[in-house]
Amino acid sequence: MSVLTVLQRIKSSPTMYLGCQDRAKQLHDLETLLHGYRIALLEHSIVEDPPSNFLRSFGEFIEARHGWSTDAGVVGAILSGTPTADEAWRLFWEAMDSFTSQYVRRWNGAEV
Protein backbone atom coordinates (compact mmCIF):
# COMPACT_ATOMS: atom_id res chain seq x y z
CA MET A 1 0.00 0.00 0.00
CA SER A 2 1.18 3.54 -0.74
CA VAL A 3 0.01 7.00 0.23
CA LEU A 4 -1.72 7.16 -3.16
CA THR A 5 -3.75 4.05 -2.32
CA VAL A 6 -4.66 5.50 1.06
CA LEU A 7 -5.80 8.74 -0.57
CA GLN A 8 -7.96 6.93 -3.12
CA ARG A 9 -9.66 4.93 -0.38
CA ILE A 10 -10.33 8.06 1.67
CA LYS A 11 -11.65 9.94 -1.35
CA SER A 12 -14.10 7.15 -2.17
CA SER A 13 -15.34 6.70 1.44
CA PRO A 14 -14.40 9.77 3.48
CA THR A 15 -16.81 9.20 6.34
CA MET A 16 -15.59 5.65 6.82
CA TYR A 17 -11.97 6.79 7.16
CA LEU A 18 -12.39 10.25 8.67
CA GLY A 19 -15.52 9.92 10.75
CA CYS A 20 -17.86 12.89 10.83
CA GLN A 21 -19.42 14.56 7.82
CA ASP A 22 -18.11 18.05 8.59
CA ARG A 23 -15.83 18.82 5.62
CA ALA A 24 -13.51 21.19 7.50
CA LYS A 25 -12.95 18.61 10.23
CA GLN A 26 -12.49 15.87 7.64
CA LEU A 27 -9.80 17.94 5.92
CA HIS A 28 -7.97 18.54 9.20
CA ASP A 29 -8.26 14.86 10.11
CA LEU A 30 -6.98 13.89 6.66
CA GLU A 31 -3.94 16.13 7.06
CA THR A 32 -3.27 14.61 10.49
CA LEU A 33 -3.63 11.11 9.06
CA LEU A 34 -1.13 11.91 6.29
CA HIS A 35 1.36 13.28 8.81
CA GLY A 36 0.95 10.11 10.87
CA TYR A 37 1.40 7.97 7.78
CA ARG A 38 4.69 9.73 7.03
CA ILE A 39 5.91 9.32 10.61
CA ALA A 40 5.07 5.61 10.53
CA LEU A 41 7.10 5.20 7.34
CA LEU A 42 10.08 7.00 8.86
CA GLU A 43 9.87 5.14 12.18
CA HIS A 44 9.86 1.78 10.43
CA SER A 45 12.44 2.74 7.77
CA ILE A 46 9.95 2.06 4.99
CA VAL A 47 10.65 3.62 1.62
CA GLU A 48 7.72 3.87 -0.72
CA ASP A 49 6.91 5.36 -4.08
CA PRO A 50 6.22 8.24 -3.93
CA PRO A 51 8.63 9.21 -1.15
CA SER A 52 7.47 10.18 2.33
CA ASN A 53 7.74 13.95 1.70
CA PHE A 54 4.55 13.74 -0.34
CA LEU A 55 2.54 16.15 1.86
CA ARG A 56 5.30 18.77 1.84
CA SER A 57 5.51 18.52 -1.94
CA PHE A 58 1.73 18.90 -2.16
CA GLY A 59 2.01 22.04 -0.03
CA GLU A 60 4.58 23.47 -2.43
CA PHE A 61 2.22 22.65 -5.30
CA ILE A 62 -0.64 24.52 -3.57
CA GLU A 63 1.59 27.54 -2.93
CA ALA A 64 2.73 27.64 -6.56
CA ARG A 65 -0.72 27.08 -8.03
CA HIS A 66 -2.77 29.40 -5.82
CA GLY A 67 -0.21 31.66 -4.16
CA TRP A 68 -1.48 30.62 -0.73
CA SER A 69 0.91 30.34 2.19
CA THR A 70 0.98 26.89 3.74
CA ASP A 71 2.49 28.11 7.01
CA ALA A 72 -0.65 26.80 8.74
CA GLY A 73 -0.52 23.58 6.71
CA VAL A 74 -1.98 22.61 3.37
CA VAL A 75 -5.48 22.32 4.77
CA GLY A 76 -5.23 25.69 6.49
CA ALA A 77 -4.24 27.26 3.19
CA ILE A 78 -7.09 25.65 1.28
CA LEU A 79 -9.69 26.48 3.93
CA SER A 80 -8.60 30.11 4.14
CA GLY A 81 -8.55 30.41 0.35
CA THR A 82 -12.05 29.09 -0.27
CA PRO A 83 -15.43 30.48 0.80
CA THR A 84 -16.86 27.25 2.27
CA ALA A 85 -15.64 23.97 3.70
CA ASP A 86 -17.45 22.11 0.91
CA GLU A 87 -15.60 24.17 -1.69
CA ALA A 88 -12.33 23.49 0.17
CA TRP A 89 -13.06 19.75 0.09
CA ARG A 90 -13.71 19.87 -3.66
CA LEU A 91 -10.61 21.96 -4.30
CA PHE A 92 -8.45 19.69 -2.14
CA TRP A 93 -9.30 16.63 -4.22
CA GLU A 94 -9.11 18.49 -7.53
CA ALA A 95 -5.65 19.78 -6.60
CA MET A 96 -4.62 16.39 -5.21
CA ASP A 97 -5.61 14.65 -8.46
CA SER A 98 -3.65 17.16 -10.53
CA PHE A 99 -0.67 17.06 -8.20
CA THR A 100 -0.65 13.27 -7.99
CA SER A 101 -0.64 12.98 -11.76
CA GLN A 102 2.35 15.34 -12.05
CA TYR A 103 4.12 13.95 -9.01
CA VAL A 104 3.94 10.34 -10.15
CA ARG A 105 5.20 11.25 -13.61
CA ARG A 106 8.12 13.15 -12.06
CA TRP A 107 8.87 10.29 -9.67
CA ASN A 108 8.87 7.85 -12.60
CA GLY A 109 11.23 10.14 -14.53
CA ALA A 110 8.76 11.29 -17.18
CA GLU A 111 8.31 14.85 -18.34
CA VAL A 112 5.45 16.77 -16.76
Buried (B, 14 or more C-beta within 10 A) or exposed (E): EBBBEBBBEBBEEBEEBBEEEEBBEBBBBBBEBBEEBBEEBEEEEEEBEBBBEBBEBBBEBBBEEBEBEBEEBBBBBBBEBBEEBEBBBBBBBEBBEEBBEBBBEEEEEEEE
